[in-house]
Amino acid sequence: MSLSERAKRNPTWLLGILLAAHLLLISFNKAPGKPDLWIFQASFLAITSPIQSVLSHSAAWVKNGWSNYFSLRDSRMENENLRQERTRFETQMLDLREKVKQLELSKSQTDWQSTSSYRAIQARVVGRDANKLFSTVVIDKGSNDGIQKNMPVIASGGLVGRVIITSPFSSRVMLLTDERHGAGAVIAQTAENRLLGIVKGKDNFVCELKFIAPPDKVDNGEQVMTSGQDGIYPKGLLIGRIRKPDTVTSVTPSVVEVDPSAPIGSLEIVSVILIPTDQLRKAITELAEEEKKLEPAKPAKPAKPAKPAKSAN
């Protein structure tokens, strides 16, 4: 089929060819006002510029989004690292404070031992009585360390109690606040006036002092010491202080409350005085014998006159 016949049958096809040829001819002309730019170039730019603009903005948005995502992820990782670092520093600070506290406790007990003639061994509290709150504690030293039953136990503030059970690697200590506990005590008001009594345990971390001879007056805050006469505790260990009553400034009963000087409710490190009970009782007996020797001899009683012999009848 010839080109003229096809054009007659399909004029639209012919129109398309003519328009294409016309556009092709026009595109080779210079763009108005732009001598260096062809018309087809200007047309191509006019069509593609919006598409390029959209693509460019989309690419920038995606790029910024990824950049923000990575920045946010890095910030989160940095914050997490800072939190972990802070937690580590806080843990180290708590550990250092605990070590300082332990050193202070050890130093105070070492200072006591340097002024005492008795040898002592430090131990750590590793358990408490679950049946009766704070009445006994368990320490991490036992018979393998030379600890025996009834040996005194002290802490930084003063007397804690005595050993009641020993095993090779641990011991149980009865606290002085236990109701079963008792210790000879003395209040040295003056050199000539010494109030003797017995300190027994009471609830709520309090003890009570029962005087052997009721005093006329006992001032608040007076120190209560071990008397050394019970055969368990050596003389001069600080037990506590007379507790202030609620309403008066001085007390005069035969029984008064005593606040323990040792931190009974928060014991961590204690010292066991390595003095066997039989040795202490022997020392008390020897001291009593020496005191008897120093007492002035009593004058001999005059002899009774002999009765006259009866005469035999």
Residue pairs with C-beta under 8 A, 6 or more apart in sequence:
6 13
6 14
7 13
7 14
26 39
27 38
27 39
27 40
27 43
28 38
28 39
28 40
29 38
29 39
30 37
30 38
30 39
31 37
31 38
31 39
31 41
31 42
34 42
101 268
102 268
102 269
104 156
105 155
105 156
105 268
105 269
106 122
106 269
108 156
109 120
109 122
109 154
109 155
109 156
109 269
109 270
109 271
112 120
112 154
112 271
113 119
113 120
113 271
116 273
118 234
118 273
118 274
118 275
119 273
119 274
119 275
120 154
120 271
120 272
120 273
120 274
121 141
121 145
121 146
121 147
121 271
121 272
121 274
122 141
122 269
122 270
122 271
123 139
123 140
123 141
123 145
123 171
123 269
123 270
123 271
123 272
124 139
124 140
124 268
124 269
124 270
125 137
125 138
125 139
125 267
125 268
125 269
125 270
126 138
126 139
126 140
126 170
127 137
127 138
128 134
128 136
128 137
128 138
129 135
129 136
129 137
132 178
134 175
134 177
134 205
134 264
134 265
135 174
135 175
135 177
135 178
135 179
135 180
135 201
136 161
136 164
136 172
136 173
136 174
136 175
136 178
137 172
137 173
137 175
137 267
137 270
138 170
138 171
138 172
138 173
139 153
139 170
139 171
139 172
139 173
139 270
139 272
140 169
140 170
141 147
141 169
141 170
141 171
141 272
142 166
142 167
142 168
142 169
142 170
142 171
143 166
143 167
143 168
143 171
144 168
144 169
146 274
147 163
147 166
147 171
147 272
147 274
148 163
148 166
148 276
148 277
149 163
149 164
149 165
149 166
149 277
150 162
150 163
150 164
150 232
150 277
151 162
151 163
151 272
151 273
151 274
151 275
151 276
151 277
152 159
152 161
152 162
152 232
152 233
152 234
152 237
152 272
152 273
152 275
153 159
153 160
153 161
153 162
153 163
153 173
153 270
153 271
153 272
153 273
154 160
154 237
154 262
154 270
154 271
154 273
155 262
155 263
155 267
155 269
155 270
155 271
156 262
156 263
156 269
157 238
157 260
157 261
157 262
157 263
158 237
158 238
158 239
158 240
158 260
158 261
158 262
159 176
159 183
159 226
159 233
159 237
159 238
159 239
159 260
159 261
159 262
160 173
160 175
160 176
160 262
160 264
160 267
160 270
161 173
161 174
161 175
161 176
161 178
161 181
162 173
162 174
162 181
162 232
162 233
163 171
163 172
163 173
163 174
163 272
164 172
164 173
164 174
165 171
165 172
166 172
171 272
173 270
174 180
174 181
175 181
175 201
175 264
176 183
176 199
176 201
176 207
176 239
176 260
176 262
176 264
177 201
177 202
177 203
177 205
177 206
177 207
177 260
177 264
178 201
179 200
179 201
179 202
179 203
180 201
181 200
181 201
182 198
182 199
182 200
182 201
182 230
183 198
183 199
183 226
183 230
183 232
183 233
183 239
184 196
184 197
184 198
184 199
184 226
184 227
184 228
184 229
184 230
184 233
185 196
185 197
185 198
185 199
185 209
185 224
185 225
185 226
185 227
185 239
186 194
186 195
186 196
186 197
186 224
186 225
186 226
186 227
187 194
187 195
187 197
187 209
187 218
187 222
187 223
187 224
187 225
187 242
188 194
188 223
188 225
189 195
189 222
195 211
195 213
195 215
195 218
196 211
196 212
196 213
196 227
196 229
197 209
197 210
197 211
197 212
198 209
198 210
198 212
199 207
199 208
199 209
199 210
199 224
199 239
199 258
200 207
200 208
200 210
201 207
202 208
202 257
205 259
205 260
205 264
205 265
206 243
206 257
206 258
206 259
206 260
207 239
207 240
207 257
207 258
207 259
207 260
208 255
208 256
208 257
208 258
209 224
209 242
209 255
209 256
209 257
209 258
210 254
210 255
211 254
211 255
211 256
214 252
214 253
214 254
215 252
216 252
217 250
217 251
217 252
218 242
218 250
218 251
218 252
218 256
219 242
219 250
220 242
220 243
220 244
220 245
220 249
220 250
220 251
221 241
221 242
221 244
222 241
222 242
223 238
223 240
223 241
224 238
224 239
224 240
224 241
224 242
224 258
225 235
225 236
225 237
225 238
225 239
226 233
226 234
226 235
226 236
226 237
226 239
227 235
228 234
228 235
228 236
228 284
229 235
229 284
231 277
231 280
231 281
231 284
232 277
232 280
233 280
234 273
234 275
234 280
238 261
239 258
239 260
239 261
240 258
240 259
240 260
240 261
241 258
241 259
241 261
242 251
242 256
242 257
242 258
243 256
243 257
243 258
243 259
245 251
